[in-house]
Amino acid sequence: EWLSNFVIEVFRPCRNNTSWFDDSSVTLCHHQKEKITYLNATCPEQTVGKYVRIRLEDRNYLALCEVEVHGTFVENVYS
């Protein structure tokens, strides 16, 4: 019942920066408003990134039992 009002984002760093949120390109993969117990989300085709973030849109608890991220290796994600 806690799994609601969240977004799944993919970050593509523009350069090799220790603060990887700075200057990053962000792709919104999924926005879930309604309560759910299971989700199989797919990002838009051609989404490229290095980091995946699941973020709540409000002040609530984030309860995740298992998260799997699948993708294809890209030689140079910074270019």
C-alpha positions as CSV (number, residue, x, y, z in Angstrom):
1,E,0.0,0.0,0.0
2,W,3.0,2.3,0.3
3,L,4.0,1.9,-3.3
4,S,2.4,5.0,-4.9
5,N,3.2,8.5,-6.2
6,F,6.7,7.8,-7.4
7,V,8.8,8.3,-10.4
8,I,11.6,6.2,-12.1
9,E,14.3,8.4,-13.6
10,V,17.5,7.5,-15.6
11,F,20.4,9.9,-15.3
12,R,23.0,10.3,-18.1
13,P,26.0,12.3,-16.9
14,C,27.3,14.9,-19.3
15,R,30.8,14.5,-17.9
16,N,32.6,12.4,-15.3
17,N,31.6,14.5,-12.3
18,T,31.7,13.4,-8.7
19,S,28.4,15.0,-8.1
20,W,26.6,13.0,-10.8
21,F,23.3,15.0,-10.5
22,D,25.1,18.1,-11.8
23,D,24.8,18.7,-15.5
24,S,23.0,15.4,-16.0
25,S,20.4,14.6,-18.6
26,V,17.4,13.0,-17.0
27,T,14.8,10.8,-18.6
28,L,11.5,10.1,-16.9
29,C,10.8,6.4,-17.4
30,H,7.6,6.0,-15.4
31,H,5.3,8.0,-13.1
32,Q,3.0,6.0,-10.8
33,K,0.3,7.8,-9.0
34,E,-2.0,5.0,-7.9
35,K,-1.2,2.4,-5.3
36,I,0.3,-0.9,-6.7
37,T,1.9,-4.0,-5.4
38,Y,4.0,-4.9,-8.5
39,L,5.3,-3.0,-11.5
40,N,7.2,-4.0,-14.6
41,A,8.1,-0.6,-16.1
42,T,9.9,0.0,-19.4
43,C,11.8,3.1,-20.2
44,P,11.2,4.8,-23.6
45,E,13.3,3.4,-26.5
46,Q,16.7,5.0,-26.9
47,T,17.0,5.9,-23.2
48,V,20.7,6.1,-22.3
49,G,22.0,6.6,-18.8
50,K,24.3,5.4,-16.0
51,Y,22.1,5.7,-12.9
52,V,18.5,4.8,-12.1
53,R,16.6,6.6,-9.3
54,I,13.2,5.7,-7.8
55,R,11.9,8.8,-6.1
56,L,8.8,9.5,-4.1
57,E,6.8,12.6,-5.1
58,D,5.6,13.2,-1.5
59,R,6.8,12.6,2.1
60,N,6.1,9.0,2.6
61,Y,7.9,5.7,3.1
62,L,9.5,4.0,0.1
63,A,9.0,0.3,0.5
64,L,10.8,-1.8,-2.2
65,C,11.3,-5.5,-1.9
66,E,13.2,-6.1,-5.1
67,V,14.4,-4.0,-7.9
68,E,16.0,-5.3,-11.1
69,V,17.4,-3.0,-13.8
70,H,18.1,-4.5,-17.2
71,G,19.9,-2.8,-20.1
72,T,22.6,-2.9,-22.7
73,F,26.2,-1.7,-22.1
74,V,27.1,1.5,-24.0
75,E,30.8,2.1,-24.6
76,N,30.8,5.8,-23.7
77,V,27.8,7.1,-21.8
78,Y,29.3,10.6,-21.4
79,S,29.4,11.5,-25.1
